[in-house]
Amino acid sequence: MYKPLNHYGGCRNSLFFNKFFSLKYPSFTLSEVLITLVVIGIIAAITVPVLINNYRKQQYVTQLKKNYSIVSDAFRLAMVKDGVTDFTDTELYSVIGTYSSKGDNDYNKFKSGINQYFNTVEVYAPGDIADEFDDSLICGGKKNYQYLKTSHCNNNLAPVSGGYPAVVLADGSIIYPIISMLQTFTKYSDYTKVDKCGYVEIDVNGVKGPNVYGRDVFTFVITTSGVIFPRGMFLNDTWRQGITSCRPERYDYIDGQSCTARIMDEGWKMTY
């Protein structure tokens, strides 16, 4: 007599059915799961901060490269506009020189001169930008950028609280153009000589931290040719050795101001 198939296709009592549904698949115990999660957590705790740190370094370098181009183009344009071959003969250098001193200054003249060459959102009189930084920058009684590997800060040049103007660009970065007495430097790469006539310090992310030389604050040398060279590429001021170097892996005291040259020498990378 015909018997309809059940929903197991008529094989419920078969040897295959019994073997298949009697299999016991292995599973993780609670302790094994917890151990696995702990291991994953340890790996994440080690690798995630490294990834974040590398990402931030790349951001600093990208912005540095951008600011380097902005300042270089501005100085070249100033020389072309004035038809001179010596940057110290430009009107731009003249207004920087007038305003980066602690004597009588003409704010409006400086601001007008700067705005011809930079896309600015604010121009601060010497020392006034200090109010925009929080008290974490206070060092030696003043708000100033910190050195890379030491508890000291830059109270010598003191761009934040000192007698130098601050120019805030549209992207939030800050430049501090500073003139200085003429001095001949020799490049360590090819032993050619250049005449320094000033400095320009660049804070690539403005008032945001860490506000440390060699991380988000960098120094360039202004030359009479209008070309800016990274601080730390000269025989008497090299990033390769000494307290002015950029080798925190070797020296205990590093100010970080010559790290600009190391970054450029190593293909626009912050490897330290």
C-alpha contacts under 8 A as a table, 3 or more apart, distances in Angstrom:
res1	aa1	res2	aa2	distance
5	L	8	Y	7.61
5	L	9	G	5.69
5	L	10	G	4.98
6	N	9	G	5.68
6	N	10	G	5.52
7	H	10	G	7.28
8	Y	11	C	5.89
8	Y	12	R	5.76
9	G	12	R	7.50
10	G	13	N	7.79
11	C	14	S	4.97
11	C	16	F	7.79
11	C	17	F	6.40
12	R	17	F	5.75
12	R	18	N	7.51
13	N	17	F	6.61
13	N	18	N	6.94
14	S	17	F	5.34
14	S	18	N	6.47
15	L	18	N	5.24
15	L	19	K	6.20
16	F	19	K	5.27
16	F	20	F	6.07
17	F	20	F	5.21
17	F	21	F	6.14
18	N	21	F	5.60
18	N	22	S	5.91
19	K	22	S	5.25
19	K	23	L	6.42
20	F	23	L	5.67
28	F	32	E	6.00
28	F	33	V	6.45
29	T	32	E	5.24
29	T	33	V	6.40
30	L	33	V	5.14
30	L	34	L	6.23
31	S	34	L	5.09
31	S	35	I	6.15
32	E	35	I	5.13
32	E	36	T	6.21
33	V	36	T	5.16
33	V	37	L	6.29
34	L	37	L	5.11
34	L	38	V	6.19
35	I	38	V	5.08
35	I	39	V	6.27
36	T	39	V	5.17
36	T	40	I	6.25
37	L	40	I	5.08
37	L	41	G	6.07
38	V	41	G	5.00
38	V	42	I	6.22
39	V	42	I	5.15
39	V	43	I	6.29
40	I	43	I	5.19
40	I	44	A	6.12
41	G	44	A	5.08
41	G	45	A	6.03
42	I	45	A	5.05
42	I	46	I	6.34
43	I	46	I	5.23
43	I	47	T	6.10
44	A	47	T	5.22
44	A	48	V	5.46
45	A	48	V	5.91
45	A	49	P	6.88
46	I	49	P	6.44
46	I	50	V	6.99
47	T	50	V	5.22
47	T	51	L	6.23
48	V	51	L	5.09
48	V	52	I	6.16
49	P	52	I	5.04
49	P	53	N	6.00
50	V	53	N	5.10
50	V	54	N	6.15
51	L	54	N	5.17
51	L	55	Y	6.12
52	I	55	Y	5.05
52	I	56	R	6.25
53	N	56	R	5.18
53	N	57	K	6.25
54	N	57	K	5.07
54	N	58	Q	6.26
55	Y	58	Q	5.18
55	Y	59	Q	6.31
56	R	59	Q	4.98
56	R	60	Y	6.30
57	K	60	Y	5.15
57	K	61	V	6.29
57	K	215	R	7.27
57	K	270	M	6.23
58	Q	61	V	5.10
58	Q	62	T	6.04
58	Q	269	K	7.28
58	Q	270	M	7.23
59	Q	62	T	5.14
59	Q	63	Q	6.23
60	Y	63	Q	5.29
60	Y	64	L	6.05
60	Y	204	V	6.69
60	Y	205	N	7.75
60	Y	215	R	6.83
60	Y	216	D	5.75
61	V	64	L	4.89
61	V	65	K	6.13
61	V	263	I	7.84
61	V	268	W	6.57
61	V	269	K	6.68
61	V	270	M	6.95
62	T	65	K	5.27
62	T	66	K	6.40
63	Q	66	K	5.01
63	Q	67	N	6.17
63	Q	204	V	5.81
63	Q	205	N	7.77
64	L	67	N	5.13
64	L	68	Y	6.00
64	L	202	I	7.89
64	L	204	V	5.92
64	L	218	F	7.85
65	K	68	Y	5.09
65	K	69	S	6.42
65	K	268	W	7.70
66	K	69	S	5.29
66	K	70	I	6.37
67	N	70	I	4.92
67	N	71	V	6.18
67	N	202	I	7.55
67	N	204	V	7.20
68	Y	71	V	5.45
68	Y	72	S	6.04
69	S	72	S	5.11
69	S	73	D	5.95
70	I	73	D	5.34
70	I	74	A	6.22
70	I	118	F	7.73
71	V	74	A	5.08
71	V	75	F	6.28
72	S	75	F	5.37
72	S	76	R	6.27
72	S	226	G	7.73
72	S	227	V	6.54
72	S	228	I	6.47
73	D	76	R	5.18
73	D	77	L	6.01
74	A	77	L	5.11
74	A	78	A	6.18
74	A	117	Y	5.24
74	A	118	F	6.84
75	F	78	A	5.10
75	F	79	M	6.51
75	F	87	F	7.58
75	F	226	G	5.69
75	F	227	V	7.44
76	R	79	M	5.28
76	R	80	V	6.32
76	R	226	G	6.06
76	R	227	V	7.55
77	L	80	V	5.06
77	L	81	K	5.94
77	L	117	Y	7.58
78	A	81	K	5.15
78	A	82	D	6.20
78	A	87	F	7.93
78	A	90	T	6.42
78	A	91	E	7.56
78	A	92	L	6.52
78	A	117	Y	7.45
79	M	82	D	5.27
79	M	83	G	5.80
79	M	84	V	5.34
79	M	85	T	6.49
79	M	86	D	7.37
79	M	87	F	6.18
79	M	90	T	6.09
79	M	226	G	7.36
80	V	83	G	4.95
80	V	84	V	6.67
82	D	90	T	6.11
82	D	91	E	7.43
84	V	87	F	7.23
84	V	89	D	6.63
84	V	90	T	7.01
85	T	89	D	7.91
85	T	225	S	6.63
86	D	89	D	5.57
86	D	90	T	7.42
86	D	224	T	5.21
86	D	225	S	5.50
86	D	226	G	6.97
87	F	90	T	5.45
87	F	93	Y	6.69
87	F	223	T	7.39
87	F	224	T	4.86
87	F	225	S	5.81
87	F	226	G	5.03
88	T	93	Y	5.59
88	T	94	S	7.16
88	T	197	C	7.45
88	T	224	T	6.04
89	D	93	Y	7.02
89	D	94	S	7.44
90	T	93	Y	5.35
90	T	94	S	6.39
91	E	94	S	4.89
91	E	95	V	6.30
91	E	113	G	7.52
92	L	95	V	5.35
92	L	96	I	6.23
92	L	113	G	6.00
92	L	114	I	6.97
93	Y	96	I	5.05
93	Y	97	G	5.97
93	Y	179	I	7.93
94	S	97	G	5.04
94	S	98	T	6.18
95	V	98	T	5.01
95	V	99	Y	6.15
95	V	109	K	6.88
95	V	110	F	5.20
95	V	113	G	6.54
96	I	99	Y	5.26
96	I	100	S	5.82
96	I	110	F	6.69
96	I	177	P	6.67
96	I	178	I	6.84
96	I	179	I	6.92
97	G	100	S	5.46
97	G	101	S	7.04
97	G	178	I	7.31
97	G	179	I	5.71
98	T	101	S	6.46
98	T	105	N	6.22
98	T	106	D	7.36
98	T	110	F	7.79
99	Y	102	K	7.78
99	Y	105	N	5.28
99	Y	106	D	6.67
99	Y	107	Y	7.16
99	Y	110	F	6.47
99	Y	126	P	7.95
99	Y	164	Y	7.33
99	Y	165	P	6.91
100	S	126	P	7.29
100	S	163	G	6.41
100	S	164	Y	4.76
100	S	165	P	6.12
100	S	177	P	7.48
100	S	178	I	5.79
100	S	179	I	6.82
101	S	104	D	7.95
101	S	105	N	7.52
101	S	163	G	6.03
101	S	164	Y	6.70
102	K	105	N	7.61
102	K	126	P	7.87
102	K	163	G	5.45
102	K	164	Y	7.91
106	D	109	K	5.47
106	D	110	F	6.34
107	Y	110	F	5.19
107	Y	111	K	6.09
107	Y	125	A	6.81
108	N	111	K	5.07
108	N	112	S	5.99
109	K	112	S	5.17
109	K	113	G	6.08
110	F	113	G	5.13
110	F	114	I	6.10
111	K	114	I	5.19
111	K	115	N	6.04
111	K	123	V	6.34
112	S	115	N	5.25
112	S	116	Q	6.63
113	G	116	Q	5.57
113	G	117	Y	7.53
114	I	117	Y	5.71
114	I	118	F	6.09
115	N	118	F	5.21
115	N	119	N	6.49
115	N	120	T	6.43
118	F	169	L	7.19
119	N	169	L	5.80
119	N	170	A	5.96
120	T	123	V	7.25
120	T	167	V	6.79
120	T	168	V	5.69
120	T	169	L	4.27
120	T	170	A	5.42
121	V	168	V	5.83
121	V	169	L	5.69
121	V	170	A	5.52
122	E	167	V	6.22
122	E	168	V	5.20
122	E	169	L	7.25
123	V	165	P	7.37
123	V	166	A	5.93
123	V	167	V	4.66
123	V	168	V	6.16
124	Y	127	G	7.64
124	Y	128	D	5.83
124	Y	129	I	5.95
124	Y	165	P	5.65
124	Y	166	A	5.05
124	Y	167	V	6.35
125	A	128	D	5.55
125	A	129	I	7.57
125	A	164	Y	7.36
125	A	165	P	4.99
125	A	166	A	6.81
126	P	129	I	7.57
126	P	161	S	7.43
126	P	162	G	6.45
126	P	163	G	4.67
126	P	164	Y	4.36
126	P	165	P	4.18
126	P	166	A	6.84
127	G	130	A	5.87
127	G	159	P	7.46
127	G	160	V	5.77
127	G	161	S	4.27
127	G	162	G	5.17
127	G	163	G	5.82
127	G	164	Y	6.48
127	G	165	P	6.90
128	D	131	D	6.25
128	D	160	V	7.89
128	D	161	S	7.21
129	I	132	E	5.48
129	I	133	F	7.37
129	I	160	V	6.34
129	I	161	S	7.44
129	I	166	A	6.72
130	A	133	F	5.49
130	A	143	K	6.27
130	A	160	V	5.42
130	A	161	S	5.55
131	D	134	D	7.44
132	E	207	V	6.91
133	F	136	S	7.99
133	F	137	L	7.07
133	F	143	K	7.59
133	F	207	V	5.77
134	D	137	L	6.44
135	D	138	I	5.40
135	D	143	K	7.07
136	S	143	K	7.91
137	L	142	K	7.62
137	L	143	K	4.70
137	L	144	N	5.54
137	L	145	Y	6.49
137	L	146	Q	7.40
137	L	211	N	7.96
138	I	141	G	5.97
138	I	142	K	5.00
138	I	143	K	4.09
138	I	144	N	6.33
139	C	142	K	5.37
139	C	143	K	5.98
139	C	144	N	6.42
139	C	152	H	7.34
139	C	153	C	6.22
139	C	155	N	7.91
140	G	153	C	7.72
140	G	155	N	7.20
142	K	155	N	7.57
142	K	161	S	6.24
143	K	160	V	6.35
143	K	161	S	5.77
144	N	153	C	6.34
144	N	154	N	6.03
144	N	155	N	6.67
144	N	158	A	5.84
144	N	159	P	7.01
144	N	160	V	5.41
144	N	161	S	6.38
145	Y	153	C	5.86
145	Y	154	N	5.94
145	Y	158	A	7.59
145	Y	160	V	7.35
145	Y	211	N	5.58
145	Y	212	V	5.66
145	Y	213	Y	6.86
145	Y	217	V	7.86
146	Q	151	S	7.50
146	Q	152	H	6.52
146	Q	153	C	4.33
146	Q	154	N	6.42
146	Q	211	N	6.53
146	Q	212	V	4.77
146	Q	213	Y	6.35
147	Y	150	T	5.96
147	Y	151	S	7.14
147	Y	152	H	6.13
147	Y	153	C	5.22
147	Y	154	N	6.84
147	Y	212	V	5.76
147	Y	213	Y	5.37
147	Y	214	G	8.00
147	Y	254	I	6.89
147	Y	255	D	4.44
147	Y	256	G	5.90
147	Y	257	Q	7.79
148	L	212	V	5.90
148	L	213	Y	5.50
148	L	214	G	6.23
148	L	215	R	7.58
148	L	254	I	5.78
148	L	255	D	5.19
148	L	256	G	4.88
149	K	248	P	6.73
149	K	252	D	6.75
149	K	253	Y	5.56
149	K	254	I	4.83
149	K	255	D	6.31
149	K	256	G	7.41
150	T	153	C	7.95
150	T	252	D	7.55
150	T	253	Y	5.56
150	T	254	I	6.43
150	T	255	D	7.06
154	N	157	L	6.02
154	N	158	A	5.37
155	N	158	A	4.67
157	L	162	G	7.05
158	A	161	S	5.75
158	A	162	G	4.76
158	A	163	G	7.77
159	P	162	G	5.21
159	P	163	G	7.12
159	P	164	Y	5.77
159	P	165	P	7.79
159	P	166	A	7.86
159	P	176	Y	6.67
159	P	201	E	7.90
160	V	164	Y	7.63
160	V	166	A	7.80
164	Y	176	Y	6.75
164	Y	177	P	7.50
164	Y	178	I	6.73
165	P	176	Y	6.08
165	P	177	P	7.17
166	A	174	I	6.48
166	A	175	I	5.92
166	A	176	Y	4.97
166	A	177	P	7.57
167	V	174	I	5.49
167	V	175	I	5.21
167	V	176	Y	6.38
168	V	172	G	6.04
168	V	173	S	5.83
168	V	174	I	4.50
168	V	175	I	6.58
168	V	206	G	7.73
169	L	172	G	5.41
169	L	173	S	5.48
169	L	174	I	6.12
169	L	175	I	7.74
170	A	173	S	7.42
172	G	204	V	7.75
172	G	205	N	6.08
172	G	206	G	5.40
173	S	202	I	7.25
173	S	203	D	5.63
173	S	204	V	4.68
173	S	205	N	4.83
173	S	206	G	4.50
174	I	202	I	5.77
174	I	203	D	5.04
174	I	204	V	6.57
174	I	205	N	7.43
174	I	206	G	5.43
175	I	200	V	6.67
175	I	201	E	5.65
175	I	202	I	4.57
175	I	203	D	6.37
176	Y	200	V	5.42
176	Y	201	E	5.02
176	Y	202	I	6.45
177	P	198	G	7.66
177	P	199	Y	6.16
177	P	200	V	4.42
177	P	201	E	6.61
178	I	198	G	5.48
178	I	199	Y	5.08
178	I	200	V	5.82
179	I	197	C	5.99
179	I	198	G	3.89
179	I	199	Y	6.17
180	S	196	K	7.87
180	S	197	C	5.38
180	S	198	G	4.53
180	S	199	Y	7.30
181	M	196	K	7.77
181	M	197	C	5.89
181	M	198	G	7.22
182	L	195	D	6.40
182	L	196	K	5.50
182	L	197	C	4.83
182	L	198	G	7.77
183	Q	195	D	5.57
183	Q	196	K	5.16
183	Q	197	C	6.88
184	T	193	K	6.50
184	T	194	V	5.65
184	T	195	D	4.44
184	T	196	K	6.01
185	F	193	K	5.59
185	F	194	V	5.38
185	F	195	D	6.22
185	F	196	K	6.84
185	F	234	F	6.28
185	F	235	L	7.48
185	F	236	N	7.37
186	T	191	Y	5.49
186	T	192	T	5.64
186	T	193	K	4.42
186	T	194	V	6.39
186	T	234	F	5.40
186	T	235	L	5.81
186	T	236	N	7.57
187	K	190	D	6.08
187	K	191	Y	4.91
187	K	192	T	5.58
187	K	193	K	6.28
187	K	194	V	7.62
187	K	233	M	5.95
187	K	234	F	4.37
187	K	235	L	6.04
188	Y	191	Y	5.36
188	Y	192	T	7.98
188	Y	233	M	6.20
188	Y	234	F	5.20
188	Y	235	L	5.14
188	Y	238	T	7.88
189	S	233	M	7.63
194	V	223	T	6.57
194	V	224	T	7.78
195	D	223	T	5.33
195	D	224	T	5.79
195	D	225	S	7.88
196	K	221	V	6.46
196	K	222	I	5.72
196	K	223	T	4.32
196	K	224	T	6.36
197	C	221	V	7.75
197	C	222	I	5.69
197	C	223	T	5.30
197	C	224	T	6.04
198	G	221	V	6.06
198	G	222	I	4.83
198	G	223	T	6.90
199	Y	219	T	7.00
199	Y	220	F	5.66
199	Y	221	V	4.56
199	Y	222	I	5.17
200	V	219	T	6.00
200	V	220	F	5.30
200	V	221	V	6.46
200	V	222	I	6.83
201	E	217	V	7.11
201	E	218	F	5.70
201	E	219	T	4.51
201	E	220	F	6.26
202	I	217	V	5.59
202	I	218	F	5.23
202	I	219	T	6.36
203	D	206	G	5.44
203	D	211	N	7.42
203	D	216	D	5.79
203	D	217	V	4.39
203	D	218	F	6.55
204	V	216	D	5.55
204	V	217	V	6.30
204	V	218	F	7.94
205	N	208	K	5.89
205	N	209	G	7.83
205	N	216	D	6.67
207	V	211	N	7.39
208	K	211	N	6.94
209	G	212	V	7.73
209	G	216	D	7.85
210	P	215	R	7.42
210	P	216	D	6.90
211	N	215	R	7.40
211	N	216	D	5.92
211	N	217	V	6.26
212	V	215	R	5.48
212	V	216	D	5.94
212	V	217	V	5.77
212	V	256	G	7.94
213	Y	216	D	6.36
213	Y	217	V	4.59
213	Y	218	F	5.91
213	Y	255	D	6.86
213	Y	256	G	4.89
213	Y	257	Q	5.54
213	Y	259	C	7.79
214	G	217	V	5.87
214	G	218	F	5.97
214	G	246	C	7.82
214	G	256	G	4.68
214	G	257	Q	6.06
214	G	258	S	7.44
214	G	259	C	5.07
214	G	260	T	6.73
215	R	218	F	7.65
218	F	257	Q	6.22
218	F	258	S	7.89
218	F	259	C	7.34
218	F	260	T	5.82
219	T	230	P	6.45
219	T	231	R	5.54
219	T	257	Q	5.90
219	T	258	S	7.13
219	T	260	T	6.48
220	F	228	I	6.03
220	F	229	F	5.49
220	F	230	P	4.43
220	F	231	R	4.98
220	F	260	T	7.43
221	V	228	I	5.39
221	V	229	F	5.13
221	V	230	P	6.06
221	V	231	R	5.87
222	I	226	G	6.66
222	I	227	V	6.38
222	I	228	I	4.66
222	I	229	F	6.71
223	T	226	G	5.46
223	T	227	V	5.69
223	T	228	I	6.09
223	T	229	F	7.70
224	T	227	V	7.44
229	F	233	M	7.60
230	P	233	M	6.30
230	P	258	S	7.30
230	P	260	T	5.32
230	P	261	A	4.90
230	P	264	M	7.90
231	R	234	F	7.65
231	R	237	D	7.36
231	R	238	T	7.78
231	R	257	Q	6.62
231	R	258	S	4.78
231	R	259	C	7.37
231	R	260	T	6.00
231	R	261	A	5.87
232	G	237	D	5.12
232	G	238	T	4.13
232	G	239	W	4.61
232	G	240	R	7.97
232	G	244	T	7.72
232	G	245	S	7.17
232	G	257	Q	7.42
232	G	258	S	4.02
232	G	259	C	6.76
232	G	260	T	6.92
232	G	261	A	5.19
232	G	262	R	7.48
233	M	237	D	6.57
233	M	238	T	5.16
233	M	239	W	6.64
233	M	258	S	7.60
233	M	261	A	5.56
234	F	237	D	4.93
234	F	238	T	5.26
235	L	238	T	5.74
237	D	244	T	6.87
237	D	245	S	7.92
237	D	258	S	7.65
238	T	241	Q	6.44
238	T	244	T	6.97
238	T	245	S	6.02
238	T	258	S	6.79
239	W	242	G	7.85
239	W	244	T	6.44
239	W	245	S	3.78
239	W	246	C	4.83
239	W	247	R	7.21
239	W	258	S	5.11
239	W	259	C	6.30
239	W	261	A	6.67
239	W	262	R	6.33
240	R	245	S	5.32
240	R	246	C	6.49
240	R	247	R	6.77
241	Q	244	T	7.11
241	Q	245	S	4.90
241	Q	246	C	7.55
241	Q	247	R	7.31
242	G	245	S	5.24
242	G	251	Y	7.67
243	I	251	Y	7.38
243	I	253	Y	5.87
243	I	254	I	5.37
243	I	255	D	6.89
244	T	254	I	6.22
244	T	255	D	6.03
244	T	256	G	6.98
244	T	257	Q	7.03
244	T	258	S	6.38
245	S	254	I	6.35
245	S	255	D	7.50
245	S	256	G	6.89
245	S	257	Q	7.91
245	S	258	S	5.94
245	S	259	C	7.27
246	C	254	I	6.47
246	C	255	D	7.71
246	C	256	G	5.56
246	C	257	Q	7.62
246	C	258	S	5.87
246	C	259	C	4.95
246	C	262	R	6.90
247	R	250	R	5.52
247	R	251	Y	6.24
247	R	254	I	7.29
247	R	272	Y	7.29
248	P	251	Y	5.31
248	P	252	D	6.60
248	P	253	Y	7.58
248	P	254	I	6.27
248	P	272	Y	7.08
249	E	272	Y	7.37
251	Y	254	I	6.66
255	D	258	S	7.87
256	G	259	C	5.34
257	Q	260	T	6.90
258	S	261	A	5.86
258	S	262	R	7.16
259	C	262	R	4.98
259	C	263	I	6.21
260	T	263	I	5.36
260	T	264	M	6.46
261	A	264	M	5.21
261	A	265	D	5.91
262	R	265	D	4.98
262	R	266	E	6.05
262	R	270	M	7.94
263	I	266	E	5.34
263	I	267	G	6.58
263	I	268	W	4.93
263	I	269	K	5.16
263	I	270	M	5.49
263	I	271	T	7.70
264	M	267	G	5.35
264	M	268	W	4.67
264	M	269	K	7.13
265	D	268	W	7.08
266	E	269	K	5.84
266	E	270	M	7.90
